Amino acid sequence: MVESSDAGALVLPADLEAPLAALETQLAALDAALRQPRDGAVDRVAAQLHEALAQAVQRFQGAAREGGVPAALRHRLALAGAEVAAQREALARATAALDRAIDVLMPPAAAARLYSNAGTSERGVVTGGLTV
């Protein structure tokens, strides 16, 4: 057992180390999955990260109630939280960029219709030549 310098109470760092290490491992796995996406890998790893984060927070909250968390582990948890926030921000930026690309590549719904309700073409006459 190690005494926390912050709270003066006894804490078992090993009880906190395992969930924190699992959280750090899942963060690295999500980073890798985002860099080289494969079918379902991002969703699967994100779910595992969510579970690891919930377990780590639960353990750290329990330790805080029972006397304190060693500063080194608290610092690592803060770094992991910052990494989660950074990945969330990067994913939001990538999603926004993808949305903009789709908007540019896909015409609006009204322009995409080729036929009217009556079944006649709404497109203008297409000649086969190029107009310069």
C-alpha positions in Angstrom: 0.0 0.0 0.0 1.1 3.5 -0.8 0.1 6.6 1.1 -1.2 9.4 -1.0 0.7 12.6 -0.4 -2.4 14.6 -1.2 -5.0 13.1 1.1 -2.9 11.2 3.7 -5.0 8.1 3.2 -4.0 4.6 2.1 -4.7 3.8 -1.6 -3.8 0.8 -3.7 -2.3 2.1 -6.9 -2.5 -1.3 -8.5 -6.3 -1.1 -8.2 -6.2 2.1 -10.3 -3.3 1.1 -12.6 -5.2 -1.7 -14.4 -8.2 0.3 -15.5 -6.0 3.3 -16.4 -3.7 1.0 -18.5 -6.8 -0.4 -20.2 -8.0 3.1 -21.0 -4.6 4.1 -22.4 -4.5 0.9 -24.5 -8.0 1.6 -25.9 -7.1 5.2 -26.7 -4.1 3.9 -28.7 -6.3 1.3 -30.4 -8.9 4.0 -31.4 -6.1 6.2 -32.8 -4.9 3.3 -34.9 -8.4 2.4 -36.1 -9.0 6.0 -37.1 -5.8 6.1 -39.1 -6.5 2.9 -40.9 -10.2 2.3 -40.9 -11.5 -1.2 -41.5 -15.1 -2.5 -41.5 -16.5 -1.9 -38.1 -13.1 -1.5 -36.4 -13.7 2.1 -35.3 -17.2 1.3 -33.9 -15.9 -1.8 -32.0 -12.8 0.0 -30.6 -14.9 3.1 -29.7 -17.3 0.8 -27.7 -14.3 -0.8 -25.9 -12.9 2.7 -25.2 -16.2 3.8 -23.7 -16.3 0.7 -21.4 -12.7 1.2 -20.3 -13.3 4.9 -19.6 -16.4 4.1 -17.6 -14.5 1.5 -15.5 -11.5 3.9 -15.0 -13.8 6.8 -13.9 -15.7 4.4 -11.5 -12.5 3.2 -9.9 -11.0 6.6 -9.6 -14.1 8.1 -8.1 -14.2 5.2 -5.5 -10.5 5.8 -4.7 -11.1 9.6 -4.3 -14.0 8.9 -1.9 -11.9 6.5 0.1 -8.9 8.7 0.6 -7.3 10.0 -2.5 -5.5 9.2 -5.7 -1.8 9.3 -6.1 -0.7 12.4 -8.1 1.0 10.4 -10.8 -2.1 8.3 -11.6 -4.3 11.4 -11.4 -2.0 13.1 -14.0 -2.2 10.1 -16.3 -6.0 10.1 -16.0 -6.0 13.8 -16.9 -3.7 13.1 -19.9 -6.1 10.3 -21.0 -9.0 12.6 -20.7 -7.3 15.2 -22.8 -6.6 12.5 -25.5 -10.3 11.6 -25.5 -11.1 15.3 -26.1 -8.5 15.6 -28.8 -9.8 12.5 -30.6 -13.4 13.7 -30.3 -12.4 17.1 -31.8 -10.5 15.4 -34.7 -13.4 13.2 -35.4 -15.8 16.2 -35.4 -13.5 18.0 -37.9 -13.3 15.0 -40.1 -17.0 14.6 -40.1 -17.5 18.2 -41.0 -15.0 17.9 -43.9 -16.8 14.8 -45.1 -20.2 16.6 -45.0 -18.8 19.5 -47.0 -17.3 17.1 -49.6 -20.7 15.3 -49.9 -22.5 18.6 -50.3 -20.1 19.5 -53.2 -20.3 16.1 -54.9 -24.0 15.4 -54.5 -26.5 17.8 -56.0 -29.4 19.0 -53.9 -32.4 16.7 -53.9 -34.5 19.0 -56.2 -31.8 19.1 -58.8 -31.2 15.4 -58.7 -34.7 14.6 -60.0 -34.7 13.7 -63.6 -38.4 13.3 -64.2 -41.4 15.3 -63.0 -44.4 13.8 -61.3 -46.1 13.4 -64.7 -43.2 11.3 -65.9 -41.7 13.8 -68.3 -38.1 14.9 -68.3 -37.2 18.0 -66.4 -33.8 18.2 -67.9 -33.0 20.5 -70.8 -32.1 19.2 -74.2 -28.7 17.6 -74.2 -26.9 17.8 -77.5 -23.8 15.7 -77.7 -21.4 18.5 -78.2 -19.3 20.6 -75.9 -20.2 24.2 -75.4 -17.2 26.5 -75.0 
